[in-house]
Amino acid sequence: MGNIQKTSSDPAEVIPGSKIIIICSPSHVSLDILKTISPFVDPDSLIGCIYGGGCFDLQAQSVLGSKIGESGITIFGMQFVPFLCKATKYGQEAEIYGPKNYLCATAYPLSKIDKITQLVSYLWATPCAAIPNFLSLTLTPSNQIIHPG
């Protein structure tokens, strides 16, 4: 995959040329992130969200519209975070714990699901099962089941 050296926080500097964009944030800020990065997303990019519930697909469709599919952009969402981590030296080191035995993901358009499950498996060295649609993620709020309000 190559060496990633992008350190700026300006989307205009880091998003163009990126083929894989992963949003890892609380669901309530995904829409704002999508609005911020939208002008800088290249055709044929993959835009994913960990955790993919919270209507990420609807948010992405409202912001990216016909760019999804027509320009080759694929959105994807994961049902779980791949692992947990804890800072051992703030700003320097972290310990990974609680890695999942498997991951689940979906894609839009769904015709890209095999590409997405292969990518997720590769990125986190963990088997990934396909979920048939984003509605399955939205109706299975796994984090909220484990951590109720």
Secondary structure as a PSIPRED ss2 file (coil, helix, strand):
# PSIPRED VFORMAT (PSIPRED V4.0)

   1 M C   1.000  0.000  0.000
   2 G C   1.000  0.000  0.000
   3 N C   1.000  0.000  0.000
   4 I C   1.000  0.000  0.000
   5 Q C   1.000  0.000  0.000
   6 K C   1.000  0.000  0.000
   7 T C   1.000  0.000  0.000
   8 S C   1.000  0.000  0.000
   9 S C   1.000  0.000  0.000
  10 D C   1.000  0.000  0.000
  11 P H   0.000  1.000  0.000
  12 A H   0.000  1.000  0.000
  13 E H   0.000  1.000  0.000
  14 V H   0.000  1.000  0.000
  15 I C   1.000  0.000  0.000
  16 P C   1.000  0.000  0.000
  17 G C   1.000  0.000  0.000
  18 S C   1.000  0.000  0.000
  19 K C   1.000  0.000  0.000
  20 I E   0.000  0.000  1.000
  21 I E   0.000  0.000  1.000
  22 I E   0.000  0.000  1.000
  23 I E   0.000  0.000  1.000
  24 C E   0.000  0.000  1.000
  25 S C   1.000  0.000  0.000
  26 P C   1.000  0.000  0.000
  27 S H   0.000  1.000  0.000
  28 H H   0.000  1.000  0.000
  29 V H   0.000  1.000  0.000
  30 S H   0.000  1.000  0.000
  31 L H   0.000  1.000  0.000
  32 D H   0.000  1.000  0.000
  33 I H   0.000  1.000  0.000
  34 L H   0.000  1.000  0.000
  35 K H   0.000  1.000  0.000
  36 T H   0.000  1.000  0.000
  37 I H   0.000  1.000  0.000
  38 S H   0.000  1.000  0.000
  39 P H   0.000  1.000  0.000
  40 F H   0.000  1.000  0.000
  41 V C   1.000  0.000  0.000
  42 D C   1.000  0.000  0.000
  43 P C   1.000  0.000  0.000
  44 D C   1.000  0.000  0.000
  45 S C   1.000  0.000  0.000
  46 L E   0.000  0.000  1.000
  47 I E   0.000  0.000  1.000
  48 G E   0.000  0.000  1.000
  49 C E   0.000  0.000  1.000
  50 I E   0.000  0.000  1.000
  51 Y C   1.000  0.000  0.000
  52 G C   1.000  0.000  0.000
  53 G C   1.000  0.000  0.000
  54 G C   1.000  0.000  0.000
  55 C C   1.000  0.000  0.000
  56 F H   0.000  1.000  0.000
  57 D H   0.000  1.000  0.000
  58 L H   0.000  1.000  0.000
  59 Q H   0.000  1.000  0.000
  60 A H   0.000  1.000  0.000
  61 Q H   0.000  1.000  0.000
  62 S H   0.000  1.000  0.000
  63 V H   0.000  1.000  0.000
  64 L H   0.000  1.000  0.000
  65 G C   1.000  0.000  0.000
  66 S C   1.000  0.000  0.000
  67 K H   0.000  1.000  0.000
  68 I H   0.000  1.000  0.000
  69 G H   0.000  1.000  0.000
  70 E H   0.000  1.000  0.000
  71 S C   1.000  0.000  0.000
  72 G C   1.000  0.000  0.000
  73 I E   0.000  0.000  1.000
  74 T E   0.000  0.000  1.000
  75 I E   0.000  0.000  1.000
  76 F E   0.000  0.000  1.000
  77 G E   0.000  0.000  1.000
  78 M E   0.000  0.000  1.000
  79 Q C   1.000  0.000  0.000
  80 F C   1.000  0.000  0.000
  81 V C   1.000  0.000  0.000
  82 P C   1.000  0.000  0.000
  83 F C   1.000  0.000  0.000
  84 L E   0.000  0.000  1.000
  85 C E   0.000  0.000  1.000
  86 K E   0.000  0.000  1.000
  87 A E   0.000  0.000  1.000
  88 T E   0.000  0.000  1.000
  89 K E   0.000  0.000  1.000
  90 Y C   1.000  0.000  0.000
  91 G C   1.000  0.000  0.000
  92 Q C   1.000  0.000  0.000
  93 E E   0.000  0.000  1.000
  94 A E   0.000  0.000  1.000
  95 E E   0.000  0.000  1.000
  96 I E   0.000  0.000  1.000
  97 Y E   0.000  0.000  1.000
  98 G C   1.000  0.000  0.000
  99 P C   1.000  0.000  0.000
 100 K C   1.000  0.000  0.000
 101 N C   1.000  0.000  0.000
 102 Y C   1.000  0.000  0.000
 103 L E   0.000  0.000  1.000
 104 C E   0.000  0.000  1.000
 105 A E   0.000  0.000  1.000
 106 T E   0.000  0.000  1.000
 107 A E   0.000  0.000  1.000
 108 Y E   0.000  0.000  1.000
 109 P C   1.000  0.000  0.000
 110 L H   0.000  1.000  0.000
 111 S H   0.000  1.000  0.000
 112 K H   0.000  1.000  0.000
 113 I H   0.000  1.000  0.000
 114 D H   0.000  1.000  0.000
 115 K H   0.000  1.000  0.000
 116 I H   0.000  1.000  0.000
 117 T H   0.000  1.000  0.000
 118 Q H   0.000  1.000  0.000
 119 L H   0.000  1.000  0.000
 120 V H   0.000  1.000  0.000
 121 S H   0.000  1.000  0.000
 122 Y H   0.000  1.000  0.000
 123 L H   0.000  1.000  0.000
 124 W H   0.000  1.000  0.000
 125 A C   1.000  0.000  0.000
 126 T C   1.000  0.000  0.000
 127 P C   1.000  0.000  0.000
 128 C E   0.000  0.000  1.000
 129 A E   0.000  0.000  1.000
 130 A E   0.000  0.000  1.000
 131 I C   1.000  0.000  0.000
 132 P C   1.000  0.000  0.000
 133 N C   1.000  0.000  0.000
 134 F H   0.000  1.000  0.000
 135 L H   0.000  1.000  0.000
 136 S H   0.000  1.000  0.000
 137 L H   0.000  1.000  0.000
 138 T H   0.000  1.000  0.000
 139 L C   1.000  0.000  0.000
 140 T C   1.000  0.000  0.000
 141 P C   1.000  0.000  0.000
 142 S H   0.000  1.000  0.000
 143 N H   0.000  1.000  0.000
 144 Q H   0.000  1.000  0.000
 145 I H   0.000  1.000  0.000
 146 I H   0.000  1.000  0.000
 147 H C   1.000  0.000  0.000
 148 P C   1.000  0.000  0.000
 149 G C   1.000  0.000  0.000
